[in-house]
């Protein structure tokens, strides 16, 4: 704690809850990745979907993988 009563830490910042568009994209990518046998992407999609169901934040790398999947 610093002299002003603020708590400062250098640990990882909390992640914001996953937005609905990212979850919808994860479901679409999950279907395609499943058909193609892309296990790494399937796992990333499942983590995003699980995070949304638990009210947690998803990993930025997983969100980026889903966002770039069809590019």
Biopython code that builds the backbone (N, CA, C, O; Angstrom):
import numpy as np
from Bio.PDB.StructureBuilder import StructureBuilder

atoms = [
    (1, "UNK", "N", (0.849, -1.166, 0.000)),
    (1, "UNK", "CA", (0.000, 0.000, 0.000)),
    (1, "UNK", "C", (0.893, 1.226, 0.000)),
    (1, "UNK", "O", (1.891, 1.275, 0.719)),
    (2, "UNK", "N", (0.537, 2.212, -0.804)),
    (2, "UNK", "CA", (1.324, 3.431, -0.792)),
    (2, "UNK", "C", (0.747, 4.413, 0.223)),
    (2, "UNK", "O", (-0.249, 4.101, 0.874)),
    (3, "UNK", "N", (1.338, 5.567, 0.369)),
    (3, "UNK", "CA", (0.937, 6.531, 1.372)),
    (3, "UNK", "C", (-0.459, 7.098, 1.183)),
    (3, "UNK", "O", (-0.999, 7.693, 2.116)),
    (4, "UNK", "N", (-1.062, 6.938, 0.020)),
    (4, "UNK", "CA", (-2.384, 7.508, -0.238)),
    (4, "UNK", "C", (-3.502, 6.509, 0.015)),
    (4, "UNK", "O", (-4.668, 6.819, -0.231)),
    (5, "UNK", "N", (-3.178, 5.335, 0.494)),
    (5, "UNK", "CA", (-4.214, 4.348, 0.769)),
    (5, "UNK", "C", (-4.631, 3.530, -0.440)),
    (5, "UNK", "O", (-5.640, 2.827, -0.390)),
    (6, "UNK", "N", (-3.883, 3.607, -1.510)),
    (6, "UNK", "CA", (-4.200, 2.843, -2.713)),
    (6, "UNK", "C", (-3.417, 1.550, -2.714)),
    (6, "UNK", "O", (-2.251, 1.519, -2.318)),
    (7, "UNK", "N", (-4.043, 0.506, -3.149)),
    (7, "UNK", "CA", (-3.360, -0.784, -3.275)),
    (7, "UNK", "C", (-2.829, -0.915, -4.694)),
    (7, "UNK", "O", (-3.595, -0.916, -5.657)),
    (8, "UNK", "N", (-1.546, -1.022, -4.809)),
    (8, "UNK", "CA", (-0.917, -1.175, -6.116)),
    (8, "UNK", "C", (-0.254, -2.541, -6.176)),
    (8, "UNK", "O", (0.427, -2.954, -5.237)),
    (9, "UNK", "N", (-0.455, -3.231, -7.274)),
    (9, "UNK", "CA", (0.194, -4.524, -7.460)),
    (9, "UNK", "C", (0.559, -4.684, -8.916)),
    (9, "UNK", "O", (-0.052, -4.083, -9.800)),
    (10, "UNK", "N", (1.549, -5.493, -9.147)),
    (10, "UNK", "CA", (2.011, -5.684, -10.518)),
    (10, "UNK", "C", (1.561, -7.027, -11.084)),
    (10, "UNK", "O", (2.027, -7.430, -12.150)),
    (11, "UNK", "N", (0.671, -7.721, -10.395)),
    (11, "UNK", "CA", (0.174, -9.011, -10.860)),
    (11, "UNK", "C", (-0.720, -8.859, -12.077)),
    (11, "UNK", "O", (-0.991, -7.742, -12.516)),
    (12, "UNK", "N", (-1.171, -9.956, -12.614)),
    (12, "UNK", "CA", (-2.039, -9.892, -13.792)),
    (12, "UNK", "C", (-3.343, -9.171, -13.458)),
    (12, "UNK", "O", (-3.908, -9.337, -12.377)),
    (13, "UNK", "N", (-3.799, -8.372, -14.408)),
    (13, "UNK", "CA", (-5.048, -7.652, -14.174)),
    (13, "UNK", "C", (-6.230, -8.596, -14.370)),
    (13, "UNK", "O", (-6.153, -9.521, -15.179)),
    (14, "UNK", "N", (-7.319, -8.374, -13.642)),
    (14, "UNK", "CA", (-8.485, -9.233, -13.811)),
    (14, "UNK", "C", (-9.058, -9.091, -15.220)),
    (14, "UNK", "O", (-9.054, -8.002, -15.794)),
    (15, "UNK", "N", (-9.529, -10.157, -15.749)),
    (15, "UNK", "CA", (-10.095, -10.144, -17.098)),
    (15, "UNK", "C", (-11.571, -9.804, -17.027)),
    (15, "UNK", "O", (-12.279, -10.223, -16.111)),
    (16, "UNK", "N", (-12.018, -9.044, -17.999)),
    (16, "UNK", "CA", (-13.438, -8.701, -18.085)),
    (16, "UNK", "C", (-14.208, -9.919, -18.575)),
    (16, "UNK", "O", (-13.655, -10.785, -19.253)),
    (17, "UNK", "N", (-15.471, -9.976, -18.232)),
    (17, "UNK", "CA", (-16.317, -11.073, -18.681)),
    (17, "UNK", "C", (-16.339, -11.110, -20.214)),
    (17, "UNK", "O", (-16.202, -10.077, -20.870)),
    (18, "UNK", "N", (-16.508, -12.282, -20.760)),
    (18, "UNK", "CA", (-16.503, -12.476, -22.211)),
    (18, "UNK", "C", (-17.792, -11.903, -22.798)),
    (18, "UNK", "O", (-18.881, -12.173, -22.293)),
    (19, "UNK", "N", (-17.665, -11.112, -23.868)),
    (19, "UNK", "CA", (-18.871, -10.551, -24.471)),
    (19, "UNK", "C", (-19.579, -11.572, -25.356)),
    (19, "UNK", "O", (-18.984, -12.557, -25.792)),
    (20, "UNK", "N", (-20.829, -11.324, -25.606)),
    (20, "UNK", "CA", (-21.695, -12.264, -26.325)),
    (20, "UNK", "C", (-21.183, -12.557, -27.746)),
    (20, "UNK", "O", (-21.285, -13.689, -28.217)),
    (21, "UNK", "N", (-20.639, -11.550, -28.420)),
    (21, "UNK", "CA", (-20.140, -11.749, -29.791)),
    (21, "UNK", "C", (-18.975, -12.732, -29.800)),
    (21, "UNK", "O", (-18.873, -13.565, -30.701)),
    (22, "UNK", "N", (-18.102, -12.643, -28.811)),
    (22, "UNK", "CA", (-16.968, -13.566, -28.739)),
    (22, "UNK", "C", (-17.442, -14.990, -28.483)),
    (22, "UNK", "O", (-16.876, -15.940, -29.024)),
    (23, "UNK", "N", (-18.472, -15.143, -27.663)),
    (23, "UNK", "CA", (-19.002, -16.475, -27.376)),
    (23, "UNK", "C", (-19.671, -17.052, -28.625)),
    (23, "UNK", "O", (-19.487, -18.226, -28.944)),
    (24, "UNK", "N", (-20.432, -16.238, -29.318)),
    (24, "UNK", "CA", (-21.065, -16.703, -30.561)),
    (24, "UNK", "C", (-20.005, -17.131, -31.574)),
    (24, "UNK", "O", (-20.144, -18.165, -32.228)),
    (25, "UNK", "N", (-18.958, -16.338, -31.698)),
    (25, "UNK", "CA", (-17.874, -16.686, -32.617)),
    (25, "UNK", "C", (-17.202, -17.984, -32.186)),
    (25, "UNK", "O", (-16.863, -18.820, -33.024)),
    (26, "UNK", "N", (-17.010, -18.152, -30.885)),
    (26, "UNK", "CA", (-16.381, -19.376, -30.371)),
    (26, "UNK", "C", (-17.200, -20.604, -30.728)),
    (26, "UNK", "O", (-16.634, -21.641, -31.071)),
    (27, "UNK", "N", (-18.523, -20.508, -30.653)),
    (27, "UNK", "CA", (-19.377, -21.645, -31.029)),
    (27, "UNK", "C", (-19.215, -21.988, -32.508)),
    (27, "UNK", "O", (-19.132, -23.164, -32.862)),
    (28, "UNK", "N", (-19.169, -20.974, -33.377)),
    (28, "UNK", "CA", (-19.008, -21.217, -34.822)),
    (28, "UNK", "C", (-17.637, -21.810, -35.133)),
    (28, "UNK", "O", (-17.518, -22.751, -35.918)),
    (29, "UNK", "N", (-16.617, -21.250, -34.513)),
    (29, "UNK", "CA", (-15.263, -21.751, -34.737)),
    (29, "UNK", "C", (-15.125, -23.157, -34.165)),
    (29, "UNK", "O", (-14.451, -24.004, -34.751)),
    (30, "UNK", "N", (-15.756, -23.404, -33.031)),
    (30, "UNK", "CA", (-15.713, -24.739, -32.427)),
    (30, "UNK", "C", (-16.228, -25.790, -33.397)),
    (30, "UNK", "O", (-15.626, -26.854, -33.545)),
    (31, "UNK", "N", (-17.331, -25.495, -34.050)),
    (31, "UNK", "CA", (-17.896, -26.450, -35.016)),
    (31, "UNK", "C", (-16.921, -26.722, -36.162)),
    (31, "UNK", "O", (-16.694, -27.874, -36.530)),
    (32, "UNK", "N", (-16.348, -25.655, -36.723)),
    (32, "UNK", "CA", (-15.413, -25.820, -37.840)),
    (32, "UNK", "C", (-14.138, -26.541, -37.396)),
    (32, "UNK", "O", (-13.658, -27.449, -38.075)),
    (33, "UNK", "N", (-13.602, -26.129, -36.257)),
    (33, "UNK", "CA", (-12.356, -26.732, -35.768)),
    (33, "UNK", "C", (-12.561, -28.206, -35.435)),
    (33, "UNK", "O", (-11.669, -29.027, -35.650)),
    (34, "UNK", "N", (-13.727, -28.536, -34.915)),
    (34, "UNK", "CA", (-14.053, -29.930, -34.617)),
    (34, "UNK", "C", (-14.045, -30.769, -35.888)),
    (34, "UNK", "O", (-13.484, -31.865, -35.913)),
    (35, "UNK", "N", (-14.667, -30.253, -36.939)),
    (35, "UNK", "CA", (-14.721, -30.970, -38.214)),
    (35, "UNK", "C", (-13.334, -31.145, -38.836)),
    (35, "UNK", "O", (-13.068, -32.141, -39.508)),
    (36, "UNK", "N", (-12.457, -30.168, -38.603)),
    (36, "UNK", "CA", (-11.116, -30.217, -39.176)),
    (36, "UNK", "C", (-10.108, -30.925, -38.275)),
    (36, "UNK", "O", (-8.959, -31.129, -38.668)),
    (37, "UNK", "N", (-10.531, -31.295, -37.081)),
    (37, "UNK", "CA", (-9.634, -31.983, -36.161)),
    (37, "UNK", "C", (-8.596, -31.068, -35.537)),
    (37, "UNK", "O", (-7.529, -31.528, -35.130)),
    (38, "UNK", "N", (-8.893, -29.782, -35.456)),
    (38, "UNK", "CA", (-7.977, -28.793, -34.891)),
    (38, "UNK", "C", (-8.181, -28.748, -33.374)),
    (38, "UNK", "O", (-8.945, -27.929, -32.863)),
    (39, "UNK", "N", (-7.490, -29.633, -32.672)),
    (39, "UNK", "CA", (-7.688, -29.796, -31.228)),
    (39, "UNK", "C", (-7.279, -28.573, -30.415)),
    (39, "UNK", "O", (-7.894, -28.277, -29.391)),
    (40, "UNK", "N", (-6.251, -27.865, -30.859)),
    (40, "UNK", "CA", (-5.801, -26.673, -30.131)),
    (40, "UNK", "C", (-6.893, -25.602, -30.150)),
    (40, "UNK", "O", (-7.177, -24.976, -29.129)),
    (41, "UNK", "N", (-7.497, -25.400, -31.314)),
    (41, "UNK", "CA", (-8.558, -24.405, -31.432)),
    (41, "UNK", "C", (-9.818, -24.866, -30.712)),
    (41, "UNK", "O", (-10.508, -24.050, -30.101)),
    (42, "UNK", "N", (-10.129, -26.146, -30.772)),
    (42, "UNK", "CA", (-11.280, -26.681, -30.035)),
    (42, "UNK", "C", (-11.113, -26.385, -28.547)),
    (42, "UNK", "O", (-12.062, -25.958, -27.890)),
    (43, "UNK", "N", (-9.927, -26.605, -28.019)),
    (43, "UNK", "CA", (-9.665, -26.349, -26.601)),
    (43, "UNK", "C", (-9.822, -24.861, -26.286)),
    (43, "UNK", "O", (-10.380, -24.513, -25.245)),
    (44, "UNK", "N", (-9.343, -23.982, -27.160)),
    (44, "UNK", "CA", (-9.472, -22.540, -26.941)),
    (44, "UNK", "C", (-10.942, -22.129, -26.926)),
    (44, "UNK", "O", (-11.358, -21.336, -26.081)),
    (45, "UNK", "N", (-11.717, -22.659, -27.847)),
    (45, "UNK", "CA", (-13.147, -22.358, -27.905)),
    (45, "UNK", "C", (-13.851, -22.824, -26.641)),
    (45, "UNK", "O", (-14.689, -22.110, -26.090)),
    (46, "UNK", "N", (-13.516, -23.994, -26.195)),
    (46, "UNK", "CA", (-14.142, -24.513, -24.975)),
    (46, "UNK", "C", (-13.801, -23.659, -23.766)),
    (46, "UNK", "O", (-14.646, -23.450, -22.896)),
    (47, "UNK", "N", (-12.566, -23.162, -23.701)),
    (47, "UNK", "CA", (-12.193, -22.294, -22.581)),
    (47, "UNK", "C", (-12.978, -20.988, -22.615)),
    (47, "UNK", "O", (-13.396, -20.490, -21.570)),
    (48, "UNK", "N", (-13.182, -20.431, -23.809)),
    (48, "UNK", "CA", (-13.965, -19.195, -23.939)),
    (48, "UNK", "C", (-15.405, -19.433, -23.518)),
    (48, "UNK", "O", (-15.975, -18.645, -22.763)),
    (49, "UNK", "N", (-15.986, -20.503, -23.997)),
    (49, "UNK", "CA", (-17.381, -20.820, -23.666)),
    (49, "UNK", "C", (-17.525, -21.085, -22.173)),
    (49, "UNK", "O", (-18.467, -20.602, -21.545)),
    (50, "UNK", "N", (-16.609, -21.842, -21.608)),
    (50, "UNK", "CA", (-16.647, -22.106, -20.161)),
    (50, "UNK", "C", (-16.517, -20.815, -19.354)),
    (50, "UNK", "O", (-17.225, -20.623, -18.366)),
    (51, "UNK", "N", (-15.620, -19.940, -19.773)),
    (51, "UNK", "CA", (-15.439, -18.674, -19.066)),
    (51, "UNK", "C", (-16.725, -17.857, -19.086)),
    (51, "UNK", "O", (-17.092, -17.242, -18.084)),
    (52, "UNK", "N", (-17.409, -17.851, -20.231)),
    (52, "UNK", "CA", (-18.644, -17.071, -20.319)),
    (52, "UNK", "C", (-19.727, -17.653, -19.414)),
    (52, "UNK", "O", (-20.514, -16.909, -18.830)),
    (53, "UNK", "N", (-19.769, -18.964, -19.299)),
    (53, "UNK", "CA", (-20.773, -19.603, -18.439)),
    (53, "UNK", "C", (-20.483, -19.366, -16.962)),
    (53, "UNK", "O", (-21.395, -19.355, -16.135)),
    (54, "UNK", "N", (-19.203, -19.178, -16.638)),
    (54, "UNK", "CA", (-18.800, -18.956, -15.247)),
    (54, "UNK", "C", (-18.693, -17.481, -14.891)),
    (54, "UNK", "O", (-18.387, -17.149, -13.746)),
    (55, "UNK", "N", (-18.936, -16.595, -15.841)),
    (55, "UNK", "CA", (-18.818, -15.164, -15.589)),
    (55, "UNK", "C", (-17.382, -14.697, -15.463)),
    (55, "UNK", "O", (-17.114, -13.617, -14.936)),
    (56, "UNK", "N", (-16.469, -15.505, -15.944)),
    (56, "UNK", "CA", (-15.039, -15.175, -15.858)),
    (56, "UNK", "C", (-14.583, -14.546, -17.174)),
    (56, "UNK", "O", (-15.348, -14.457, -18.134)),
    (57, "UNK", "N", (-13.350, -14.121, -17.199)),
    (57, "UNK", "CA", (-12.762, -13.585, -18.414)),
    (57, "UNK", "C", (-12.017, -14.670, -19.161)),
    (57, "UNK", "O", (-11.521, -15.626, -18.565)),
    (58, "UNK", "N", (-11.946, -14.515, -20.457)),
    (58, "UNK", "CA", (-11.224, -15.478, -21.292)),
    (58, "UNK", "C", (-9.821, -14.963, -21.563)),
    (58, "UNK", "O", (-9.567, -13.760, -21.501)),
    (59, "UNK", "N", (-8.928, -15.866, -21.858)),
    (59, "UNK", "CA", (-7.549, -15.537, -22.174)),
    (59, "UNK", "C", (-7.490, -14.776, -23.500)),
    (59, "UNK", "O", (-8.170, -15.140, -24.459)),
    (60, "UNK", "N", (-6.680, -13.724, -23.548)),
    (60, "UNK", "CA", (-6.555, -12.927, -24.768)),
    (60, "UNK", "C", (-6.074, -13.757, -25.956)),
    (60, "UNK", "O", (-6.515, -13.532, -27.083)),
    (61, "UNK", "N", (-5.183, -14.703, -25.719)),
    (61, "UNK", "CA", (-4.675, -15.547, -26.811)),
    (61, "UNK", "C", (-5.794, -16.419, -27.385)),
    (61, "UNK", "O", (-5.862, -16.615, -28.598)),
    (62, "UNK", "N", (-6.666, -16.941, -26.528)),
    (62, "UNK", "CA", (-7.801, -17.737, -27.006)),
    (62, "UNK", "C", (-8.752, -16.874, -27.828)),
    (62, "UNK", "O", (-9.218, -17.296, -28.886)),
    (63, "UNK", "N", (-9.040, -15.671, -27.345)),
    (63, "UNK", "CA", (-9.929, -14.766, -28.082)),
    (63, "UNK", "C", (-9.333, -14.398, -29.437)),
    (63, "UNK", "O", (-10.052, -14.314, -30.432)),
    (64, "UNK", "N", (-8.025, -14.180, -29.475)),
    (64, "UNK", "CA", (-7.363, -13.837, -30.734)),
    (64, "UNK", "C", (-7.400, -15.015, -31.703)),
    (64, "UNK", "O", (-7.613, -14.816, -32.899)),
    (65, "UNK", "N", (-7.196, -16.236, -31.212)),
    (65, "UNK", "CA", (-7.238, -17.434, -32.056)),
    (65, "UNK", "C", (-8.602, -17.554, -32.724)),
    (65, "UNK", "O", (-8.691, -17.836, -33.919)),
    (66, "UNK", "N", (-9.666, -17.340, -31.949)),
    (66, "UNK", "CA", (-11.024, -17.432, -32.492)),
    (66, "UNK", "C", (-11.273, -16.311, -33.501)),
    (66, "UNK", "O", (-11.835, -16.553, -34.569)),
    (67, "UNK", "N", (-10.861, -15.097, -33.170)),
    (67, "UNK", "CA", (-11.082, -13.959, -34.055)),
    (67, "UNK", "C", (-10.382, -14.136, -35.402)),
    (67, "UNK", "O", (-10.890, -13.690, -36.431)),
    (68, "UNK", "N", (-9.226, -14.780, -35.396)),
    (68, "UNK", "CA", (-8.432, -14.939, -36.630)),
    (68, "UNK", "C", (-8.702, -16.250, -37.357)),
    (68, "UNK", "O", (-8.083, -16.495, -38.393)),
    (69, "UNK", "N", (-9.575, -17.084, -36.876)),
    (69, "UNK", "CA", (-9.704, -18.442, -37.391)),
    (69, "UNK", "C", (-10.055, -18.512, -38.874)),
    (69, "UNK", "O", (-9.467, -19.315, -39.598)),
    (70, "UNK", "N", (-10.986, -17.705, -39.343)),
    (70, "UNK", "CA", (-11.437, -17.792, -40.728)),
    (70, "UNK", "C", (-10.698, -16.819, -41.658)),
    (70, "UNK", "O", (-11.062, -16.679, -42.826)),
    (71, "UNK", "N", (-9.690, -16.167, -41.152)),
    (71, "UNK", "CA", (-8.935, -15.206, -41.986)),
    (71, "UNK", "C", (-7.924, -15.896, -42.832)),
    (71, "UNK", "O", (-7.206, -15.244, -43.590)),
]
sb = StructureBuilder()
sb.init_structure("model")
sb.init_model(0)
sb.init_chain("A")
sb.init_seg("    ")
for serial, (resi, resn, name, xyz) in enumerate(atoms, 1):
    if name == "N":
        sb.init_residue(resn, " ", resi, " ")
    sb.init_atom(name, np.array(xyz, "f"), 0.0, 1.0, " ", f" {name:<3s}", serial, name[0])
structure = sb.get_structure()
